[in-house]
Amino acid sequence: MPLRPPTPTGPQGADSDPARRDWPRRVRTSAWLLAVWAAVTFGTTYYARQLDDATRGWPFSFWMAAQGSLLVYLVLVIVYALRMERIDDDRAASHGD
């Protein structure tokens, strides 16, 4: 199912609907964050074997990849929330909502 902007709800049309105008910014933000998520998820697990170092019998590289990935995911959620809030604030400021 392709991503589509929200449909206009009023008689004014698509150009005056703020949600429709903000849609490209929201999709770009989501796409960039999804690309970072994919790189972290697959990159750390792919390269963790090259960092193989056993610390007290435990594979330290996989542990670091797992813990570091969780921290990056947390940062991604925070960045997403702040970015979407900024888009909403920009819309409210430009329309006096």
N, CA, C and O atoms as CSV, one atom per row, in Angstrom:
chain,resi,resn,atom,element,x,y,z
A,1,MET,N,N,0.846,-1.171,0.000
A,1,MET,CA,C,0.000,0.000,0.000
A,1,MET,C,C,0.893,1.236,0.000
A,1,MET,O,O,1.711,1.405,0.904
A,2,PRO,N,N,0.747,2.101,-1.002
A,2,PRO,CA,C,1.609,3.280,-1.077
A,2,PRO,C,C,1.256,4.304,-0.001
A,2,PRO,O,O,0.119,4.384,0.464
A,3,LEU,N,N,2.258,5.074,0.373
A,3,LEU,CA,C,2.034,6.146,1.333
A,3,LEU,C,C,1.327,7.284,0.635
A,3,LEU,O,O,1.785,7.779,-0.396
A,4,ARG,N,N,0.210,7.695,1.202
A,4,ARG,CA,C,-0.544,8.804,0.632
A,4,ARG,C,C,-0.787,9.846,1.709
A,4,ARG,O,O,-0.985,9.514,2.877
A,5,PRO,N,N,-0.768,11.112,1.303
A,5,PRO,CA,C,-1.057,12.151,2.282
A,5,PRO,C,C,-2.516,12.098,2.695
A,5,PRO,O,O,-3.346,11.521,1.992
A,6,PRO,N,N,-2.827,12.695,3.827
A,6,PRO,CA,C,-4.222,12.727,4.266
A,6,PRO,C,C,-5.099,13.407,3.221
A,6,PRO,O,O,-4.659,14.335,2.541
A,7,THR,N,N,-6.326,12.949,3.097
A,7,THR,CA,C,-7.246,13.561,2.145
A,7,THR,C,C,-7.816,14.844,2.738
A,7,THR,O,O,-8.051,14.918,3.944
A,8,PRO,N,N,-8.037,15.848,1.906
A,8,PRO,CA,C,-8.589,17.094,2.414
A,8,PRO,C,C,-10.009,16.873,2.935
A,8,PRO,O,O,-10.785,16.121,2.345
A,9,THR,N,N,-10.336,17.525,4.026
A,9,THR,CA,C,-11.643,17.321,4.637
A,9,THR,C,C,-12.595,18.468,4.369
A,9,THR,O,O,-13.804,18.311,4.534
A,10,GLY,N,N,-12.095,19.590,3.972
A,10,GLY,CA,C,-12.953,20.751,3.776
A,10,GLY,C,C,-13.106,21.106,2.318
A,10,GLY,O,O,-12.486,20.482,1.456
A,11,PRO,N,N,-13.927,22.106,2.028
A,11,PRO,CA,C,-14.143,22.513,0.636
A,11,PRO,C,C,-12.990,23.316,0.063
A,11,PRO,O,O,-12.997,23.635,-1.126
A,12,GLN,N,N,-11.997,23.652,0.880
A,12,GLN,CA,C,-10.920,24.516,0.423
A,12,GLN,C,C,-9.965,23.810,-0.525
A,12,GLN,O,O,-9.309,24.470,-1.330
A,13,GLY,N,N,-9.868,22.499,-0.456
A,13,GLY,CA,C,-8.977,21.775,-1.342
A,13,GLY,C,C,-7.686,21.384,-0.683
A,13,GLY,O,O,-7.456,21.666,0.493
A,14,ALA,N,N,-6.834,20.723,-1.465
A,14,ALA,CA,C,-5.604,20.138,-0.940
A,14,ALA,C,C,-4.551,21.187,-0.592
A,14,ALA,O,O,-3.771,20.991,0.340
A,15,ASP,N,N,-4.518,22.303,-1.332
A,15,ASP,CA,C,-3.465,23.289,-1.108
A,15,ASP,C,C,-3.587,24.003,0.228
A,15,ASP,O,O,-2.586,24.457,0.784
A,16,SER,N,N,-4.791,24.105,0.743
A,16,SER,CA,C,-4.953,24.834,1.996
A,16,SER,C,C,-4.986,23.916,3.210
A,16,SER,O,O,-5.084,24.399,4.338
A,17,ASP,N,N,-4.907,22.613,3.009
A,17,ASP,CA,C,-4.940,21.668,4.131
A,17,ASP,C,C,-3.538,21.541,4.720
A,17,ASP,O,O,-2.636,21.045,4.045
A,18,PRO,N,N,-3.330,21.986,5.984
A,18,PRO,CA,C,-1.988,21.940,6.567
A,18,PRO,C,C,-1.437,20.530,6.709
A,18,PRO,O,O,-0.238,20.320,6.526
A,19,ALA,N,N,-2.284,19.559,7.031
A,19,ALA,CA,C,-1.797,18.188,7.180
A,19,ALA,C,C,-1.263,17.657,5.859
A,19,ALA,O,O,-0.283,16.913,5.835
A,20,ARG,N,N,-1.900,18.032,4.771
A,20,ARG,CA,C,-1.450,17.582,3.455
A,20,ARG,C,C,-0.124,18.243,3.065
A,20,ARG,O,O,0.732,17.604,2.452
A,21,ARG,N,N,0.045,19.515,3.417
A,21,ARG,CA,C,1.301,20.206,3.095
A,21,ARG,C,C,2.463,19.679,3.921
A,21,ARG,O,O,3.596,19.653,3.440
A,22,ASP,N,N,2.205,19.262,5.149
A,22,ASP,CA,C,3.267,18.754,6.017
A,22,ASP,C,C,3.634,17.306,5.727
A,22,ASP,O,O,4.641,16.812,6.234
A,23,TRP,N,N,2.845,16.628,4.932
A,23,TRP,CA,C,3.052,15.209,4.678
A,23,TRP,C,C,4.449,14.900,4.129
A,23,TRP,O,O,5.071,13.966,4.634
A,24,PRO,N,N,4.983,15.611,3.141
A,24,PRO,CA,C,6.333,15.290,2.635
A,24,PRO,C,C,7.414,15.404,3.712
A,24,PRO,O,O,8.339,14.592,3.741
A,25,ARG,N,N,7.312,16.394,4.590
A,25,ARG,CA,C,8.300,16.538,5.672
A,25,ARG,C,C,8.227,15.346,6.620
A,25,ARG,O,O,9.257,14.841,7.066
A,26,ARG,N,N,7.032,14.906,6.921
A,26,ARG,CA,C,6.862,13.760,7.819
A,26,ARG,C,C,7.400,12.480,7.190
A,26,ARG,O,O,8.037,11.674,7.868
A,27,VAL,N,N,7.149,12.291,5.904
A,27,VAL,CA,C,7.627,11.086,5.214
A,27,VAL,C,C,9.155,11.101,5.117
A,27,VAL,O,O,9.800,10.073,5.322
A,28,ARG,N,N,9.738,12.273,4.804
A,28,ARG,CA,C,11.209,12.365,4.739
A,28,ARG,C,C,11.843,12.050,6.087
A,28,ARG,O,O,12.833,11.322,6.160
A,29,THR,N,N,11.267,12.603,7.155
A,29,THR,CA,C,11.794,12.336,8.494
A,29,THR,C,C,11.712,10.852,8.815
A,29,THR,O,O,12.677,10.267,9.307
A,30,SER,N,N,10.579,10.250,8.542
A,30,SER,CA,C,10.408,8.814,8.808
A,30,SER,C,C,11.375,7.981,7.979
A,30,SER,O,O,11.939,7.005,8.474
A,31,ALA,N,N,11.569,8.363,6.714
A,31,ALA,CA,C,12.466,7.604,5.841
A,31,ALA,C,C,13.915,7.676,6.335
A,31,ALA,O,O,14.609,6.660,6.354
A,32,TRP,N,N,14.374,8.864,6.732
A,32,TRP,CA,C,15.745,8.995,7.238
A,32,TRP,C,C,15.951,8.196,8.520
A,32,TRP,O,O,16.964,7.515,8.682
A,33,LEU,N,N,14.988,8.284,9.424
A,33,LEU,CA,C,15.127,7.551,10.676
A,33,LEU,C,C,15.050,6.046,10.445
A,33,LEU,O,O,15.727,5.277,11.127
A,34,LEU,N,N,14.236,5.628,9.495
A,34,LEU,CA,C,14.161,4.210,9.158
A,34,LEU,C,C,15.473,3.722,8.544
A,34,LEU,O,O,15.902,2.597,8.804
A,35,ALA,N,N,16.109,4.566,7.731
A,35,ALA,CA,C,17.408,4.205,7.153
A,35,ALA,C,C,18.468,4.058,8.242
A,35,ALA,O,O,19.284,3.137,8.193
A,36,VAL,N,N,18.462,4.955,9.220
A,36,VAL,CA,C,19.403,4.842,10.340
A,36,VAL,C,C,19.117,3.568,11.128
A,36,VAL,O,O,20.041,2.847,11.504
A,37,TRP,N,N,17.849,3.292,11.375
A,37,TRP,CA,C,17.464,2.074,12.100
A,37,TRP,C,C,17.990,0.834,11.375
A,37,TRP,O,O,18.561,-0.056,12.006
A,38,ALA,N,N,17.800,0.772,10.049
A,38,ALA,CA,C,18.241,-0.387,9.272
A,38,ALA,C,C,19.765,-0.521,9.316
A,38,ALA,O,O,20.291,-1.625,9.459
A,39,ALA,N,N,20.470,0.607,9.193
A,39,ALA,CA,C,21.931,0.559,9.226
A,39,ALA,C,C,22.427,0.066,10.582
A,39,ALA,O,O,23.359,-0.736,10.651
A,40,VAL,N,N,21.810,0.539,11.651
A,40,VAL,CA,C,22.226,0.113,12.989
A,40,VAL,C,C,21.892,-1.358,13.208
A,40,VAL,O,O,22.714,-2.121,13.716
A,41,THR,N,N,20.693,-1.748,12.825
A,41,THR,CA,C,20.253,-3.125,13.053
A,41,THR,C,C,21.112,-4.127,12.300
A,41,THR,O,O,21.593,-5.101,12.880
A,42,PHE,N,N,21.302,-3.892,11.019
A,42,PHE,CA,C,22.022,-4.867,10.205
A,42,PHE,C,C,23.525,-4.632,10.210
A,42,PHE,O,O,24.297,-5.585,10.101
A,43,GLY,N,N,23.954,-3.383,10.335
A,43,GLY,CA,C,25.383,-3.082,10.337
A,43,GLY,C,C,26.100,-3.595,11.568
A,43,GLY,O,O,27.179,-4.178,11.466
A,44,THR,N,N,25.505,-3.381,12.730
A,44,THR,CA,C,26.185,-3.827,13.948
A,44,THR,C,C,26.261,-5.342,14.034
A,44,THR,O,O,27.274,-5.888,14.472
A,45,THR,N,N,25.212,-6.020,13.625
A,45,THR,CA,C,25.259,-7.483,13.691
A,45,THR,C,C,26.198,-8.052,12.631
A,45,THR,O,O,26.829,-9.085,12.857
A,46,TYR,N,N,26.296,-7.394,11.484
A,46,TYR,CA,C,27.182,-7.892,10.435
A,46,TYR,C,C,28.652,-7.710,10.811
A,46,TYR,O,O,29.467,-8.604,10.582
A,47,TYR,N,N,28.988,-6.576,11.379
A,47,TYR,CA,C,30.384,-6.287,11.700
A,47,TYR,C,C,30.791,-6.714,13.111
A,47,TYR,O,O,31.961,-6.585,13.471
A,48,ALA,N,N,29.873,-7.209,13.903
A,48,ALA,CA,C,30.217,-7.606,15.262
A,48,ALA,C,C,31.193,-8.774,15.294
A,48,ALA,O,O,32.012,-8.872,16.207
A,49,ARG,N,N,31.115,-9.637,14.332
A,49,ARG,CA,C,32.045,-10.774,14.304
A,49,ARG,C,C,33.500,-10.333,14.132
A,49,ARG,O,O,34.408,-10.983,14.651
A,50,GLN,N,N,33.726,-9.247,13.418
A,50,GLN,CA,C,35.082,-8.747,13.222
A,50,GLN,C,C,35.653,-8.146,14.505
A,50,GLN,O,O,36.869,-8.025,14.654
A,51,LEU,N,N,34.784,-7.777,15.412
A,51,LEU,CA,C,35.226,-7.206,16.678
A,51,LEU,C,C,35.320,-8.266,17.758
A,51,LEU,O,O,35.324,-7.954,18.949
A,52,ASP,N,N,35.396,-9.510,17.343
A,52,ASP,CA,C,35.344,-10.626,18.280
A,52,ASP,C,C,36.455,-10.527,19.318
A,52,ASP,O,O,37.643,-10.533,18.995
A,53,ASP,N,N,36.035,-10.437,20.557
A,53,ASP,CA,C,36.953,-10.400,21.676
A,53,ASP,C,C,36.217,-10.987,22.873
A,53,ASP,O,O,35.189,-10.460,23.298
A,54,ALA,N,N,36.734,-12.054,23.401
A,54,ALA,CA,C,36.074,-12.699,24.536
A,54,ALA,C,C,36.558,-12.052,25.830
A,54,ALA,O,O,37.756,-12.013,26.111
A,55,THR,N,N,35.615,-11.552,26.603
A,55,THR,CA,C,35.899,-10.970,27.898
A,55,THR,C,C,35.287,-11.862,28.956
A,55,THR,O,O,34.065,-11.947,29.080
A,56,ARG,N,N,36.135,-12.524,29.713
A,56,ARG,CA,C,35.680,-13.469,30.731
A,56,ARG,C,C,34.773,-14.549,30.149
A,56,ARG,O,O,33.824,-14.999,30.790
A,57,GLY,N,N,35.083,-14.949,28.936
A,57,GLY,CA,C,34.327,-16.037,28.310
A,57,GLY,C,C,33.067,-15.594,27.580
A,57,GLY,O,O,32.383,-16.427,26.985
A,58,TRP,N,N,32.746,-14.322,27.609
A,58,TRP,CA,C,31.539,-13.830,26.931
A,58,TRP,C,C,31.934,-13.112,25.645
A,58,TRP,O,O,32.960,-12.433,25.603
A,59,PRO,N,N,31.134,-13.258,24.606
A,59,PRO,CA,C,31.433,-12.544,23.348
A,59,PRO,C,C,31.121,-11.048,23.508
A,59,PRO,O,O,29.975,-10.624,23.352
A,60,PHE,N,N,32.118,-10.286,23.808
A,60,PHE,CA,C,31.965,-8.869,24.121
A,60,PHE,C,C,31.399,-8.077,22.947
A,60,PHE,O,O,30.622,-7.145,23.156
A,61,SER,N,N,31.767,-8.425,21.733
A,61,SER,CA,C,31.321,-7.651,20.575
A,61,SER,C,C,29.811,-7.724,20.390
A,61,SER,O,O,29.174,-6.714,20.092
A,62,PHE,N,N,29.240,-8.896,20.560
A,62,PHE,CA,C,27.791,-9.016,20.398
A,62,PHE,C,C,27.059,-8.280,21.513
A,62,PHE,O,O,26.006,-7.685,21.283
A,63,TRP,N,N,27.608,-8.319,22.706
A,63,TRP,CA,C,26.987,-7.598,23.809
A,63,TRP,C,C,27.004,-6.096,23.541
A,63,TRP,O,O,25.998,-5.416,23.742
A,64,MET,N,N,28.141,-5.582,23.089
A,64,MET,CA,C,28.247,-4.154,22.784
A,64,MET,C,C,27.311,-3.770,21.641
A,64,MET,O,O,26.692,-2.706,21.680
A,65,ALA,N,N,27.201,-4.620,20.631
A,65,ALA,CA,C,26.301,-4.325,19.520
A,65,ALA,C,C,24.854,-4.280,19.995
A,65,ALA,O,O,24.095,-3.399,19.591
A,66,ALA,N,N,24.476,-5.205,20.831
A,66,ALA,CA,C,23.102,-5.250,21.323
A,66,ALA,C,C,22.795,-4.044,22.205
A,66,ALA,O,O,21.748,-3.416,22.045
A,67,GLN,N,N,23.682,-3.713,23.125
A,67,GLN,CA,C,23.440,-2.592,24.028
A,67,GLN,C,C,23.520,-1.254,23.294
A,67,GLN,O,O,22.725,-0.350,23.551
A,68,GLY,N,N,24.465,-1.135,22.399
A,68,GLY,CA,C,24.582,0.101,21.621
A,68,GLY,C,C,23.391,0.312,20.713
A,68,GLY,O,O,22.936,1.443,20.537
A,69,SER,N,N,22.881,-0.759,20.136
A,69,SER,CA,C,21.702,-0.651,19.282
A,69,SER,C,C,20.506,-0.157,20.070
A,69,SER,O,O,19.744,0.675,19.577
A,70,LEU,N,N,20.328,-0.649,21.270
A,70,LEU,CA,C,19.204,-0.194,22.092
A,70,LEU,C,C,19.298,1.298,22.380
A,70,LEU,O,O,18.287,2.000,22.372
A,71,LEU,N,N,20.501,1.781,22.632
A,71,LEU,CA,C,20.671,3.213,22.872
A,71,LEU,C,C,20.357,4.027,21.618
A,71,LEU,O,O,19.737,5.087,21.700
A,72,VAL,N,N,20.782,3.537,20.475
A,72,VAL,CA,C,20.488,4.237,19.224
A,72,VAL,C,C,18.983,4.243,18.965
A,72,VAL,O,O,18.443,5.253,18.514
A,73,TYR,N,N,18.300,3.139,19.242
A,73,TYR,CA,C,16.848,3.082,19.046
A,73,TYR,C,C,16.148,4.101,19.940
A,73,TYR,O,O,15.191,4.749,19.515
A,74,LEU,N,N,16.616,4.239,21.155
A,74,LEU,CA,C,16.037,5.224,22.064
A,74,LEU,C,C,16.223,6.639,21.519
A,74,LEU,O,O,15.301,7.454,21.571
A,75,VAL,N,N,17.402,6.925,21.004
A,75,VAL,CA,C,17.671,8.240,20.411
A,75,VAL,C,C,16.782,8.458,19.188
A,75,VAL,O,O,16.291,9.568,18.979
A,76,LEU,N,N,16.568,7.426,18.381
A,76,LEU,CA,C,15.704,7.554,17.211
A,76,LEU,C,C,14.276,7.920,17.606
A,76,LEU,O,O,13.648,8.756,16.956
A,77,VAL,N,N,13.765,7.305,18.653
A,77,VAL,CA,C,12.412,7.612,19.115
A,77,VAL,C,C,12.329,9.062,19.584
A,77,VAL,O,O,11.358,9.758,19.287
A,78,ILE,N,N,13.336,9.512,20.311
A,78,ILE,CA,C,13.344,10.889,20.804
A,78,ILE,C,C,13.429,11.878,19.642
A,78,ILE,O,O,12.708,12.876,19.621
A,79,VAL,N,N,14.307,11.603,18.678
A,79,VAL,CA,C,14.441,12.483,17.513
A,79,VAL,C,C,13.130,12.533,16.732
A,79,VAL,O,O,12.714,13.605,16.293
A,80,TYR,N,N,12.474,11.384,16.555
A,80,TYR,CA,C,11.201,11.347,15.843
A,80,TYR,C,C,10.159,12.208,16.556
A,80,TYR,O,O,9.469,13.002,15.917
A,81,ALA,N,N,10.046,12.056,17.853
A,81,ALA,CA,C,9.052,12.817,18.609
A,81,ALA,C,C,9.339,14.322,18.536
A,81,ALA,O,O,8.416,15.114,18.348
A,82,LEU,N,N,10.595,14.719,18.682
A,82,LEU,CA,C,10.944,16.134,18.623
A,82,LEU,C,C,10.710,16.716,17.228
A,82,LEU,O,O,10.218,17.835,17.089
A,83,ARG,N,N,11.062,15.957,16.216
A,83,ARG,CA,C,10.880,16.435,14.834
A,83,ARG,C,C,9.400,16.601,14.489
A,83,ARG,O,O,9.012,17.601,13.885
A,84,MET,N,N,8.577,15.629,14.869
A,84,MET,CA,C,7.147,15.731,14.586
A,84,MET,C,C,6.514,16.881,15.376
A,84,MET,O,O,5.607,17.556,14.887
A,85,GLU,N,N,6.994,17.090,16.578
A,85,GLU,CA,C,6.495,18.221,17.377
A,85,GLU,C,C,6.874,19.542,16.720
A,85,GLU,O,O,6.074,20.477,16.703
A,86,ARG,N,N,8.087,19.625,16.178
A,86,ARG,CA,C,8.509,20.841,15.496
A,86,ARG,C,C,7.661,21.095,14.248
A,86,ARG,O,O,7.302,22.238,13.964
A,87,ILE,N,N,7.343,20.043,13.509
A,87,ILE,CA,C,6.489,20.200,12.330
A,87,ILE,C,C,5.112,20.707,12.748
A,87,ILE,O,O,4.550,21.592,12.103
A,88,ASP,N,N,4.571,20.143,13.827
A,88,ASP,CA,C,3.274,20.597,14.335
A,88,ASP,C,C,3.337,22.042,14.798
A,88,ASP,O,O,2.414,22.815,14.546
A,89,ASP,N,N,4.420,22.413,15.475
A,89,ASP,CA,C,4.571,23.786,15.952
A,89,ASP,C,C,4.701,24.774,14.779
A,89,ASP,O,O,4.146,25.872,14.824
A,90,ASP,N,N,5.433,24.377,13.738
A,90,ASP,CA,C,5.556,25.227,12.555
A,90,ASP,C,C,4.194,25.438,11.892
A,90,ASP,O,O,3.872,26.542,11.454
A,91,ARG,N,N,3.416,24.391,11.825
A,91,ARG,CA,C,2.081,24.497,11.228
A,91,ARG,C,C,1.204,25.408,12.073
A,91,ARG,O,O,0.489,26.255,11.537
A,92,ALA,N,N,1.254,25.239,13.397
A,92,ALA,CA,C,0.440,26.069,14.275
A,92,ALA,C,C,0.859,27.534,14.196
A,92,ALA,O,O,0.004,28.419,14.224
A,93,ALA,N,N,2.152,27.801,14.098
A,93,ALA,CA,C,2.638,29.176,14.023
A,93,ALA,C,C,2.247,29.840,12.709
A,93,ALA,O,O,1.950,31.034,12.676
A,94,SER,N,N,2.245,29.072,11.637
A,94,SER,CA,C,1.923,29.664,10.340
A,94,SER,C,C,0.428,29.858,10.131
A,94,SER,O,O,0.018,30.655,9.287
A,95,HIS,N,N,-0.387,29.140,10.887
A,95,HIS,CA,C,-1.838,29.244,10.725
A,95,HIS,C,C,-2.520,29.885,11.921
A,95,HIS,O,O,-3.732,30.099,11.901
A,96,GLY,N,N,-1.766,30.190,12.949
A,96,GLY,CA,C,-2.342,30.829,14.118
A,96,GLY,C,C,-3.271,29.922,14.903
A,96,GLY,O,O,-4.219,30.395,15.529
A,97,ASP,N,N,-3.006,28.610,14.874
A,97,ASP,CA,C,-3.837,27.648,15.600
A,97,ASP,C,C,-3.580,27.713,17.086
A,97,ASP,O,O,-4.195,26.971,17.852
